């Protein structure tokens, strides 16, 4: 996997876990993550609950050790590296955000159409 793809994947995890945890959990605390991949280093500061910190740390480790040169979507991978229970937990976070992002896109299109009609 390229360094750009790795950075993109960790950014997606960061955004998805941040939204999910903020909406679903309490008692969050800040933790710094320093990740190294090939020749690059990445530092993130995340405000999550303990459970989400543990799960995103697990996800970072799996991503870092992905053996594919061209990374497939995890749900389409022939050789999954996630343990089944962990995969279910991460899939829940991804599904929640997929629904949220889809709803935001629809609302933005509707808002654009309504705003456009009023200016004509």
Buried (B, 14 or more C-beta within 10 A) or exposed (E): BEEEBBBEBBEEBBEBBBBBBBEEEEEBEEBEBEBEBEEEEBEBEBEBBEEBBEBBBBBBEBBBEBEEEEBEEBEEBEEEBBEEEBBEBBBEBBEBBEEBEEEEEEEEEEEEEEEEEEEE
